[in-house]
């Protein structure tokens, strides 16, 4: 028995040694194979270098679906419900956004843009060289503002040129919502597209800006359009479609012709195209001829687009001072040059545009973005692994970089802050894209038929709060602070309520209604009614139809009693915080106010020391 046991142990020992030697041999064979793969034969590579080529134009028959993968009209899946909701709401908003935009007042940025557009028109039609005195045009080509102004003049002019400015601004805003939806369809599904539409519709500040800020809305449209087609260009490689190149070129041309910040897109074009090529080609073939040739093809395409952009901009505005050759890496700094310096209330202190703190833009995004969107934004980083699996790490990085590079650059360089985030509206759609990616990734990760509806219901519930503000306070959508900040009641006296002066239209209409109904105009038979205001010059656009009875004057609120006036329209802007917090403004002789959430933003004052008759 002992002999048998010893024999078994002997053979087992031999077997273990043999297995060990085999494993050792396999290990060394793998090492040798890896070395061979690196240095010996080209045939042993697993992947080949992508062969870049232009796709030939194809004559397609007319079909009902734009792209079968995403736009077929059917009810084959649950996602189709979100698809039809998205399309229906986009169709309705194409009419309602321009319609409601006509209720919004004239923002200060619009006023500056139209004055500049008039100078451009005079330059081209009459050779008026006074355009050289307009510093704003040194960095703002504002092509869309100029185009609308030219169209208006061709149609015979208008008493209110801003009517069409608002219409076109709203249409560009509609385009931003549409592209955001298409972007999310590609990344996730029609459900994601619907969430993107919902989040943009319940973003009061975004809605307020797109209905009365053509310059920044059209730039935001161009910025988003560029990244959407850059994403598609990378997805379609190695095939390069001519239409994709045209779209990318157009988006950059549109952005650079609006203001100099558009040159930043050239930097993004080089960065993400080359990065995608490097990541999705075998690094082991970096020194091979095919690798070099195809990289050169890509560089030629990118370089040609860049040359076309610079040539176009050199011809578009042939002024002696136009900043044609902007370094793409300095584009954001150039963009914030030559803006009007204003005094504004921020964190309870009056500061000028040049002296805003470095976190000015970050703070405004934090206190004005609806809470539901902020939750989705945070979720993106929590469920990043799922987002990467669904959309790829490269595309997540693209969205992340498109938002955070400008944001960090603006913060680091302490660029001028100007009226909340109006000039940096182009960043907001990317906050939405990341927020929707957060919710979508969470729903994909959980994927439970009972839990997912609860999460979606929670999203809709949180969306009701900003939606209420939009419905109740139209046309003052842009006067909004989120749930974290405590809303308008809590931020009143610490931040500017109406930084963009969008309340000027309603302010004048309210006053005009008063003096017509109260018989003030009829009793003022000999002289015009003298109305003084601390509002901006845009107010005179609405006063035009009453100019036969009213004489409008402008002065600072603090200097009001140095002037002779019958009534004063006081806009609550640019005053020290204590005047709001301690009820000093509005003054006691105010006979009427316009308020948001119980807080006055306009006061109508009667000069009790001066008889009207």
C-alpha positions as CSV (number, residue, x, y, z in Angstrom):
1,X,0.0,0.0,0.0
2,X,2.8,2.4,0.9
3,X,4.5,1.6,-2.4
4,X,1.4,2.5,-4.4
5,X,1.1,5.8,-2.5
6,X,4.7,6.7,-3.2
7,X,4.4,5.9,-6.9
8,X,1.3,8.2,-7.1
9,X,3.2,11.0,-5.4
10,X,6.1,10.5,-7.8
11,X,4.0,10.7,-10.9
12,X,2.1,13.7,-9.5
13,X,5.3,15.5,-8.9
14,X,6.4,14.9,-12.5
15,X,3.1,16.1,-13.8
16,X,3.3,19.4,-11.7
17,X,6.8,20.1,-13.0
18,X,5.7,19.4,-16.6
19,X,2.7,21.8,-16.2
20,X,4.9,24.4,-14.7
21,X,7.4,24.1,-17.5
22,X,4.6,24.3,-20.0
23,X,3.1,27.4,-18.4
24,X,6.6,29.0,-18.3
25,X,7.1,28.2,-22.0
26,X,3.7,29.7,-22.8
27,X,4.5,32.8,-20.9
28,X,7.9,33.3,-22.7
29,X,6.2,32.5,-26.1
30,X,3.7,35.3,-25.4
31,X,6.5,37.7,-24.6
32,X,8.3,36.7,-27.8
33,X,5.1,37.1,-29.8
34,X,4.6,40.7,-28.5
35,X,8.2,41.6,-29.4
36,X,7.7,40.1,-32.9
37,X,4.5,42.1,-33.3
38,X,6.4,45.3,-32.6
39,X,9.4,44.8,-34.7
40,X,9.2,42.1,-37.3
41,X,6.5,41.7,-40.0
42,X,3.9,44.1,-41.2
43,X,1.5,41.3,-41.9
44,X,1.1,40.4,-38.3
45,X,-0.7,43.6,-37.3
46,X,-4.3,43.1,-36.3
47,X,-5.6,46.5,-37.5
48,X,-4.8,48.5,-40.7
49,X,-4.5,52.3,-41.0
50,X,-7.8,53.8,-42.0
51,X,-7.8,54.8,-45.7
52,X,-9.2,58.3,-45.9
53,X,-11.2,59.0,-49.0
54,X,-13.9,61.4,-50.2
55,X,-17.3,59.8,-50.7
56,X,-18.7,60.3,-54.2
57,X,-21.9,62.2,-54.7
58,X,-24.8,59.8,-55.1
59,X,-28.1,60.5,-56.7
60,X,-30.7,59.4,-54.3
61,X,-34.3,58.8,-54.9
62,X,-36.8,60.9,-52.9
63,X,-37.7,59.0,-49.8
64,X,-40.0,59.9,-46.9
65,X,-37.6,59.2,-44.2
66,X,-34.6,61.6,-43.9
67,X,-32.3,58.9,-42.5
68,X,-33.8,55.4,-42.0
69,X,-31.9,54.7,-38.8
70,X,-33.3,57.7,-36.9
71,X,-36.3,59.1,-38.8
72,X,-38.5,56.3,-40.0
73,X,-42.2,56.9,-39.3
74,X,-43.3,53.9,-37.3
75,X,-44.4,52.6,-33.9
76,X,-42.0,49.7,-33.7
77,X,-40.4,50.7,-30.3
78,X,-41.1,52.6,-27.1
79,X,-38.7,55.3,-28.3
80,X,-41.1,56.2,-31.1
81,X,-43.4,58.0,-28.6
82,X,-40.6,60.3,-27.7
83,X,-39.8,60.8,-31.3
84,X,-43.2,62.1,-32.2
85,X,-43.4,64.2,-29.1
86,X,-40.1,65.8,-30.0
87,X,-41.2,66.5,-33.6
88,X,-44.6,67.8,-32.5
89,X,-43.1,70.2,-30.0
90,X,-40.5,71.4,-32.5
91,X,-43.2,72.1,-35.0
92,X,-45.2,74.1,-32.5
93,X,-42.2,76.0,-31.2
94,X,-41.3,77.1,-34.7
95,X,-44.4,79.3,-34.6
96,X,-44.6,80.2,-30.9
97,X,-41.0,81.2,-30.2
98,X,-41.0,83.9,-32.9
99,X,-44.5,85.0,-31.8
100,X,-43.7,85.4,-28.1
101,X,-40.3,87.1,-29.0
102,X,-42.2,90.2,-30.1
103,X,-43.3,90.8,-26.5
104,X,-39.7,91.0,-25.2
105,X,-38.1,94.4,-24.8
106,X,-35.0,95.6,-26.5
107,X,-31.9,94.3,-24.8
108,X,-28.8,96.5,-24.4
109,X,-26.8,94.1,-26.6
110,X,-29.4,94.4,-29.4
111,X,-29.2,98.2,-29.2
112,X,-25.4,98.2,-29.6
113,X,-25.7,95.7,-32.5
114,X,-28.2,97.7,-34.4
115,X,-26.2,100.9,-34.1
116,X,-23.2,99.1,-35.4
117,X,-25.3,97.6,-38.3
118,X,-26.4,101.1,-39.3
119,X,-22.7,102.1,-39.5
120,X,-22.0,99.1,-41.7
121,X,-25.0,99.9,-43.9
122,X,-23.9,103.5,-44.3
123,X,-20.4,102.3,-45.2
124,X,-21.5,100.0,-48.0
125,X,-24.2,102.2,-49.5
126,X,-22.8,105.7,-49.0
127,X,-19.1,105.2,-48.3
128,X,-19.5,106.7,-44.9
129,X,-16.1,106.3,-43.1
130,X,-17.5,107.1,-39.7
131,X,-17.5,103.3,-39.3
132,X,-13.9,103.5,-38.2
133,X,-14.9,105.2,-35.0
134,X,-17.0,102.2,-33.9
135,X,-14.7,100.2,-31.7
136,X,-17.4,97.5,-31.3
137,X,-16.9,96.4,-34.9
138,X,-13.2,95.7,-34.3
139,X,-14.0,92.4,-32.8
140,X,-17.7,91.9,-33.7
141,X,-18.5,91.2,-37.4
142,X,-22.2,90.6,-36.3
143,X,-23.1,89.3,-39.8
144,X,-26.6,88.2,-38.9
145,X,-27.4,91.6,-37.4
146,X,-26.1,93.3,-40.5
147,X,-28.0,91.0,-42.8
148,X,-31.3,91.7,-41.0
149,X,-30.7,95.4,-41.1
150,X,-29.9,95.3,-44.8
151,X,-33.1,93.3,-45.5
152,X,-35.2,95.9,-43.5
153,X,-33.7,98.8,-45.4
154,X,-34.4,97.0,-48.7
155,X,-38.0,96.5,-47.6
156,X,-38.3,100.2,-46.9
157,X,-37.3,100.4,-43.2
158,X,-39.4,100.1,-40.1
159,X,-40.4,102.2,-37.1
160,X,-39.3,99.3,-34.9
161,X,-36.3,97.5,-36.6
162,X,-36.1,95.2,-33.6
163,X,-39.2,93.4,-34.5
164,X,-37.4,91.4,-37.2
165,X,-34.3,91.1,-35.0
166,X,-36.4,89.3,-32.4
167,X,-38.0,87.0,-35.0
168,X,-34.6,86.0,-36.5
169,X,-33.1,85.6,-33.0
170,X,-36.0,83.2,-32.0
171,X,-35.5,81.2,-35.2
172,X,-31.8,80.7,-34.4
173,X,-32.8,79.7,-30.9
174,X,-35.2,77.2,-32.4
175,X,-32.3,75.9,-34.5
176,X,-30.2,75.4,-31.3
177,X,-33.0,73.3,-29.8
178,X,-33.3,71.3,-33.0
179,X,-29.5,70.5,-33.3
180,X,-29.3,69.7,-29.6
181,X,-32.1,67.1,-30.2
182,X,-30.4,65.6,-33.3
183,X,-27.1,65.5,-31.3
184,X,-28.8,63.5,-28.5
185,X,-30.5,61.2,-31.0
186,X,-27.0,60.2,-32.3
187,X,-25.6,59.9,-28.8
188,X,-28.5,58.1,-27.2
189,X,-32.1,57.9,-28.5
190,X,-35.2,60.0,-29.2
191,X,-35.9,59.9,-25.5
192,X,-32.6,61.8,-25.0
193,X,-33.6,64.3,-27.7
194,X,-36.9,64.9,-26.0
195,X,-35.2,65.4,-22.6
196,X,-32.9,68.0,-24.3
197,X,-35.8,69.8,-25.7
198,X,-37.6,69.8,-22.3
199,X,-34.5,71.1,-20.5
200,X,-34.0,74.0,-23.0
201,X,-37.7,74.9,-22.8
202,X,-37.6,75.0,-19.0
203,X,-34.4,77.2,-19.0
204,X,-35.8,80.7,-18.4
205,X,-32.5,82.6,-19.0
206,X,-31.9,80.7,-22.2
207,X,-35.4,81.4,-23.5
208,X,-35.1,85.1,-22.5
209,X,-31.8,85.4,-24.4
210,X,-32.8,83.7,-27.6
211,X,-35.9,85.9,-28.0
212,X,-34.0,89.1,-27.8
213,X,-30.2,88.7,-28.5
214,X,-29.6,87.9,-32.2
215,X,-25.8,88.3,-32.0
216,X,-25.1,85.8,-29.3
217,X,-27.9,83.4,-30.3
218,X,-26.7,83.1,-33.8
219,X,-23.1,82.6,-32.5
220,X,-24.4,79.9,-30.2
221,X,-26.1,78.2,-33.1
222,X,-22.9,78.2,-35.2
223,X,-20.9,76.9,-32.3
224,X,-23.2,74.0,-31.7
225,X,-23.6,73.3,-35.4
226,X,-19.9,73.0,-35.7
227,X,-19.5,70.4,-32.9
228,X,-22.5,68.4,-34.2
229,X,-20.9,68.0,-37.7
230,X,-17.4,67.5,-36.3
231,X,-18.9,64.6,-34.3
232,X,-20.4,63.2,-37.5
233,X,-17.2,63.8,-39.5
234,X,-15.2,61.7,-37.0
235,X,-17.9,59.0,-36.9
236,X,-17.9,58.7,-40.7
237,X,-14.1,58.3,-41.1
238,X,-12.4,57.0,-43.1
239,X,-15.1,58.2,-45.5
240,X,-15.1,62.0,-45.8
241,X,-18.4,63.4,-47.1
242,X,-18.3,66.6,-49.0
243,X,-21.5,67.8,-47.3
244,X,-19.8,67.3,-43.9
245,X,-16.9,69.5,-45.0
246,X,-19.3,72.1,-46.3
247,X,-21.3,72.2,-43.0
248,X,-18.2,72.5,-40.9
249,X,-16.8,75.3,-43.1
250,X,-20.1,77.1,-43.0
251,X,-20.4,76.9,-39.3
252,X,-16.9,78.3,-38.8
253,X,-17.6,81.0,-41.3
254,X,-20.8,81.9,-39.6
255,X,-19.2,82.0,-36.2
256,X,-16.1,84.1,-37.2
257,X,-18.3,86.5,-39.1
258,X,-20.4,87.2,-36.0
259,X,-17.5,87.9,-33.7
260,X,-13.8,86.9,-33.2
261,X,-14.5,84.2,-30.7
262,X,-15.4,82.0,-33.7
263,X,-11.7,81.5,-34.5
264,X,-11.6,79.2,-31.5
265,X,-13.4,76.6,-33.7
266,X,-10.3,76.3,-35.9
267,X,-8.4,75.1,-32.8
268,X,-11.1,72.6,-32.0
269,X,-11.1,71.4,-35.6
270,X,-7.4,70.6,-35.6
271,X,-7.5,69.2,-32.0
272,X,-10.3,66.7,-32.3
273,X,-9.8,65.6,-35.9
274,X,-6.1,64.7,-35.3
275,X,-6.9,63.3,-31.9
276,X,-9.5,61.0,-33.4
277,X,-7.1,59.9,-36.1
278,X,-4.4,59.1,-33.5
279,X,-6.8,57.2,-31.2
280,X,-8.5,55.1,-33.9
281,X,-5.4,54.0,-35.8
282,X,-2.8,51.5,-34.6
283,X,0.0,53.3,-32.9
284,X,2.3,50.5,-34.0
285,X,2.0,51.8,-37.6
286,X,2.9,55.4,-36.8
287,X,6.1,55.2,-38.9
288,X,4.6,53.4,-41.9
289,X,3.8,55.2,-45.2
290,X,0.0,54.6,-45.1
291,X,-0.2,56.2,-41.7
292,X,1.7,59.3,-42.8
293,X,-0.2,59.6,-46.1
294,X,-3.6,59.4,-44.6
295,X,-2.7,61.8,-41.8
296,X,-1.5,64.2,-44.5
297,X,-4.8,63.9,-46.3
298,X,-6.6,64.9,-43.1
299,X,-4.3,67.8,-42.5
300,X,-4.9,69.1,-46.1
301,X,-8.7,69.0,-45.5
302,X,-8.4,70.9,-42.2
303,X,-5.9,73.3,-43.6
304,X,-8.0,74.1,-46.6
305,X,-11.0,74.8,-44.4
306,X,-8.9,77.2,-42.3
307,X,-7.6,79.0,-45.4
308,X,-11.1,79.5,-46.8
309,X,-12.2,80.9,-43.4
310,X,-9.4,83.5,-43.2
311,X,-9.9,84.5,-46.9
312,X,-13.6,84.9,-46.5
313,X,-13.3,87.1,-43.3
314,X,-10.6,89.2,-45.0
315,X,-13.2,90.0,-47.7
316,X,-16.3,90.2,-45.6
317,X,-15.3,93.2,-43.6
318,X,-12.5,95.1,-45.4
319,X,-12.1,97.7,-42.7
320,X,-8.6,98.8,-41.9
321,X,-9.0,97.7,-38.3
322,X,-10.8,94.4,-38.7
323,X,-9.1,91.7,-36.7
324,X,-8.9,89.2,-39.5
325,X,-5.9,87.2,-38.4
326,X,-6.9,86.2,-34.9
327,X,-4.9,83.5,-33.2
328,X,-7.5,80.8,-32.5
329,X,-6.0,80.3,-29.0
330,X,-6.5,84.0,-28.2
331,X,-10.0,84.2,-29.7
332,X,-11.9,84.3,-26.4
333,X,-9.8,87.2,-25.2
334,X,-10.4,89.1,-28.4
335,X,-14.1,88.4,-28.1
336,X,-14.5,90.2,-24.9
337,X,-12.6,93.3,-26.0
338,X,-14.5,96.6,-26.9
339,X,-17.6,95.8,-24.9
340,X,-19.5,98.6,-23.2
341,X,-18.5,99.1,-19.6
342,X,-21.5,99.0,-17.3
343,X,-22.0,99.2,-13.6
344,X,-23.8,96.1,-12.2
345,X,-24.8,94.6,-8.9
346,X,-23.0,91.4,-8.1
347,X,-23.0,89.7,-4.7
348,X,-24.4,92.9,-3.1
349,X,-21.7,95.2,-4.5
350,X,-21.7,97.6,-7.5
351,X,-18.9,96.6,-9.8
352,X,-17.9,97.5,-13.4
353,X,-17.6,95.0,-16.3
354,X,-13.8,95.2,-16.1
355,X,-13.7,94.4,-12.4
356,X,-15.8,91.3,-12.2
357,X,-14.3,88.4,-10.2
358,X,-12.8,85.5,-12.1
359,X,-15.7,83.2,-11.0
360,X,-18.3,85.7,-12.4
361,X,-19.5,83.4,-15.2
362,X,-19.3,80.2,-13.1
363,X,-21.4,81.9,-10.4
364,X,-24.1,83.0,-12.9
365,X,-24.4,79.5,-14.3
366,X,-24.7,78.1,-10.8
367,X,-27.5,80.4,-9.7
368,X,-29.5,80.6,-12.9
369,X,-29.4,77.0,-14.2
370,X,-32.6,75.1,-13.1
371,X,-32.0,72.6,-10.4
372,X,-33.2,69.6,-12.5
373,X,-30.5,70.4,-15.1
374,X,-27.8,70.7,-12.4
375,X,-28.8,67.2,-11.1
376,X,-28.4,65.7,-14.5
377,X,-25.1,67.5,-14.9
378,X,-23.7,66.0,-11.7
379,X,-25.1,62.6,-12.6
380,X,-23.0,62.7,-15.8
381,X,-19.9,62.4,-13.8
382,X,-21.3,59.8,-11.4
383,X,-22.4,57.4,-14.2
384,X,-19.6,58.4,-16.5
385,X,-18.6,54.8,-17.1
386,X,-22.1,54.0,-18.5
387,X,-22.0,57.2,-20.7
388,X,-18.6,56.1,-22.1
389,X,-19.9,52.6,-22.9
390,X,-22.9,54.1,-24.7
391,X,-21.3,57.0,-26.6
392,X,-17.5,56.3,-26.4
393,X,-14.9,58.0,-24.3
394,X,-13.9,60.2,-27.2
395,X,-17.4,61.7,-27.6
396,X,-17.8,62.3,-23.9
397,X,-14.5,64.1,-23.9
398,X,-15.6,66.2,-26.9
399,X,-18.7,67.4,-25.1
400,X,-16.7,68.0,-21.9
401,X,-13.9,69.9,-23.6
402,X,-16.3,72.1,-25.7
403,X,-17.8,73.4,-22.4
404,X,-15.0,73.4,-20.0
405,X,-12.1,74.7,-22.1
406,X,-13.8,78.1,-22.8
407,X,-15.2,78.2,-19.2
408,X,-11.8,77.6,-17.6
409,X,-10.1,80.0,-20.0
410,X,-12.5,82.8,-19.2
411,X,-12.1,82.1,-15.5
412,X,-8.4,81.9,-15.6
413,X,-7.8,85.0,-17.8
414,X,-10.4,87.0,-15.8
415,X,-12.1,88.1,-18.9
416,X,-14.7,90.9,-18.7
417,X,-18.1,89.9,-17.3
418,X,-21.0,91.3,-19.1
419,X,-24.7,91.1,-18.1
420,X,-24.9,87.5,-16.7
421,X,-23.9,85.0,-19.4
422,X,-25.4,86.7,-22.4
423,X,-22.2,86.9,-24.4
424,X,-21.3,83.3,-23.4
425,X,-24.7,81.8,-24.3
426,X,-22.9,79.3,-26.7
427,X,-21.8,77.3,-23.6
428,X,-25.3,76.6,-22.4
429,X,-26.4,73.9,-24.9
430,X,-23.4,71.8,-23.8
431,X,-24.5,72.0,-20.2
432,X,-27.8,70.6,-21.5
433,X,-26.0,67.9,-23.5
434,X,-24.1,66.7,-20.4
435,X,-27.1,66.9,-18.2
436,X,-29.2,64.8,-20.5
437,X,-26.3,62.4,-20.9
438,X,-26.3,62.0,-17.1
439,X,-30.0,61.2,-16.9
440,X,-29.9,58.9,-19.9
441,X,-26.9,57.0,-18.6
442,X,-28.6,56.5,-15.2
443,X,-31.7,55.2,-16.9
444,X,-29.6,52.8,-19.1
445,X,-27.7,51.7,-16.0
446,X,-30.8,50.9,-13.9
447,X,-33.0,49.8,-16.8
448,X,-35.9,48.8,-14.6
449,X,-39.5,49.0,-15.8
450,X,-40.6,50.3,-12.4
451,X,-37.7,52.5,-11.3
452,X,-37.2,54.3,-14.7
453,X,-40.7,55.8,-14.8
454,X,-40.2,57.1,-11.3
455,X,-36.9,58.8,-12.3
456,X,-38.6,60.4,-15.4
457,X,-41.5,61.5,-13.3
458,X,-39.1,63.1,-10.8
459,X,-37.5,65.0,-13.7
460,X,-40.8,66.3,-14.9
461,X,-41.8,67.3,-11.3
462,X,-38.6,69.4,-10.9
463,X,-39.1,71.0,-14.3
464,X,-42.4,72.4,-13.2
465,X,-40.8,75.1,-11.0
466,X,-38.8,76.9,-13.8
467,X,-41.8,76.2,-16.2
468,X,-44.0,78.1,-13.8
469,X,-41.7,81.1,-13.9
470,X,-41.8,81.1,-17.7
471,X,-45.6,81.0,-17.8
472,X,-46.3,83.4,-15.0
473,X,-43.6,86.0,-15.8
474,X,-43.6,86.3,-19.5
475,X,-42.0,88.4,-21.1
476,X,-39.5,88.5,-18.2
477,X,-38.2,84.9,-18.6
478,X,-34.6,86.1,-18.3
479,X,-35.2,87.5,-14.8
480,X,-34.8,84.1,-13.2
481,X,-32.7,82.7,-10.3
482,X,-32.9,79.0,-9.5
483,X,-34.0,77.0,-6.5
484,X,-30.5,76.9,-5.0
485,X,-30.1,80.6,-5.0
486,X,-33.6,81.0,-3.4
487,X,-35.2,82.6,-6.4
488,X,-35.8,86.2,-7.2
489,X,-37.0,87.1,-3.6
490,X,-33.7,85.9,-2.1
491,X,-31.3,87.3,-4.7
492,X,-33.1,90.7,-4.9
493,X,-30.6,93.4,-3.9
494,X,-27.6,91.1,-4.4
495,X,-27.7,90.7,-8.2
496,X,-29.1,92.7,-11.1
497,X,-32.6,91.7,-11.8
498,X,-32.9,93.0,-15.4
499,X,-29.3,93.1,-16.6
500,X,-30.4,93.1,-20.3
501,X,-33.1,95.8,-19.9
502,X,-35.7,93.6,-21.5
503,X,-38.4,95.2,-19.4
504,X,-38.2,98.5,-21.3
505,X,-41.1,97.6,-23.7
506,X,-43.5,96.7,-20.9
507,X,-42.3,99.7,-18.9
508,X,-43.3,102.2,-21.6
509,X,-46.5,100.4,-22.5
510,X,-47.6,100.5,-18.8
511,X,-46.8,104.2,-18.5
512,X,-48.6,105.0,-21.9
513,X,-51.7,103.1,-20.7
514,X,-51.6,105.2,-17.5
515,X,-51.4,108.6,-19.0
516,X,-54.0,107.8,-21.7
517,X,-56.6,106.4,-19.3
518,X,-56.0,109.0,-16.6
519,X,-56.6,111.8,-19.0
520,X,-53.1,113.2,-18.4
521,X,-52.5,113.7,-22.1
522,X,-55.7,115.7,-22.7
523,X,-55.0,118.0,-19.7
524,X,-51.6,118.7,-21.0
525,X,-52.8,120.9,-23.9
526,X,-50.0,123.4,-24.4
527,X,-46.7,121.6,-23.8
528,X,-45.5,118.1,-24.2
529,X,-45.5,115.9,-21.1
530,X,-41.9,115.7,-20.0
531,X,-40.9,112.2,-19.0
532,X,-37.4,111.5,-17.7
533,X,-35.9,108.0,-17.2
534,X,-32.7,106.2,-16.3
535,X,-33.5,103.6,-18.9
536,X,-31.3,103.1,-22.0
537,X,-31.8,104.8,-25.3
538,X,-33.8,101.8,-26.7
539,X,-36.8,103.1,-24.8
540,X,-37.3,105.8,-27.4
541,X,-38.3,103.1,-30.0
542,X,-41.5,102.4,-28.0
543,X,-42.1,106.1,-27.3
544,X,-42.1,107.1,-31.0
545,X,-45.9,106.8,-31.4
546,X,-46.4,109.1,-28.4
547,X,-43.8,111.6,-29.5
548,X,-46.4,114.2,-30.3
549,X,-47.5,114.3,-26.7
550,X,-44.4,113.2,-24.8
551,X,-40.9,114.5,-24.6
552,X,-38.5,111.8,-23.4
553,X,-35.3,112.7,-21.5
554,X,-32.5,110.6,-20.1
555,X,-30.7,111.1,-16.8
556,X,-29.3,109.2,-13.9
557,X,-31.7,108.3,-11.1
558,X,-29.6,110.0,-8.5
559,X,-29.6,113.2,-10.6
560,X,-33.3,113.2,-11.3
561,X,-34.2,116.4,-9.3
562,X,-31.6,118.4,-11.3
563,X,-34.0,118.1,-14.3
564,X,-37.4,119.5,-15.0
565,X,-39.9,116.6,-15.5
566,X,-43.4,115.6,-14.9
567,X,-42.9,111.9,-14.6
568,X,-39.9,109.6,-14.1
569,X,-39.7,106.0,-15.2
570,X,-37.1,104.4,-12.9
571,X,-35.6,101.1,-13.8
572,X,-34.1,99.2,-10.8
573,X,-30.6,98.9,-12.2
574,X,-27.2,100.1,-11.1
575,X,-28.3,101.2,-7.6
576,X,-26.5,100.3,-4.4
577,X,-27.8,97.2,-2.7
578,X,-29.1,99.0,0.5
579,X,-31.7,100.9,-1.6
580,X,-33.4,97.6,-2.6
581,X,-32.9,95.8,0.7
582,X,-34.2,98.7,3.0
583,X,-37.0,99.8,0.7
584,X,-35.5,103.1,-0.3
585,X,-36.1,102.2,-3.9
586,X,-38.8,102.5,-5.1
587,X,-39.3,106.0,-3.6
588,X,-42.5,106.9,-1.7
589,X,-43.8,109.1,-4.6
590,X,-44.1,106.1,-6.9
591,X,-47.7,105.7,-8.0
592,X,-47.2,102.3,-9.8
593,X,-44.6,99.5,-10.1
594,X,-43.9,96.5,-12.2
595,X,-42.8,93.5,-10.1
596,X,-41.4,90.0,-10.5
597,X,-42.2,87.5,-7.7
598,X,-43.3,90.5,-5.5
599,X,-40.0,92.4,-6.1
600,X,-40.3,95.7,-8.1
601,X,-38.1,96.2,-11.2
602,X,-39.7,99.4,-12.5
603,X,-41.1,102.3,-10.6
604,X,-43.3,105.1,-12.1
605,X,-42.7,108.4,-10.2
606,X,-44.8,111.5,-10.3
607,X,-43.3,114.9,-9.6
608,X,-45.6,116.1,-6.9
609,X,-43.8,119.5,-6.7
610,X,-44.8,120.3,-10.3
611,X,-48.5,120.6,-11.4
612,X,-49.3,118.9,-14.6
613,X,-51.9,121.4,-15.9
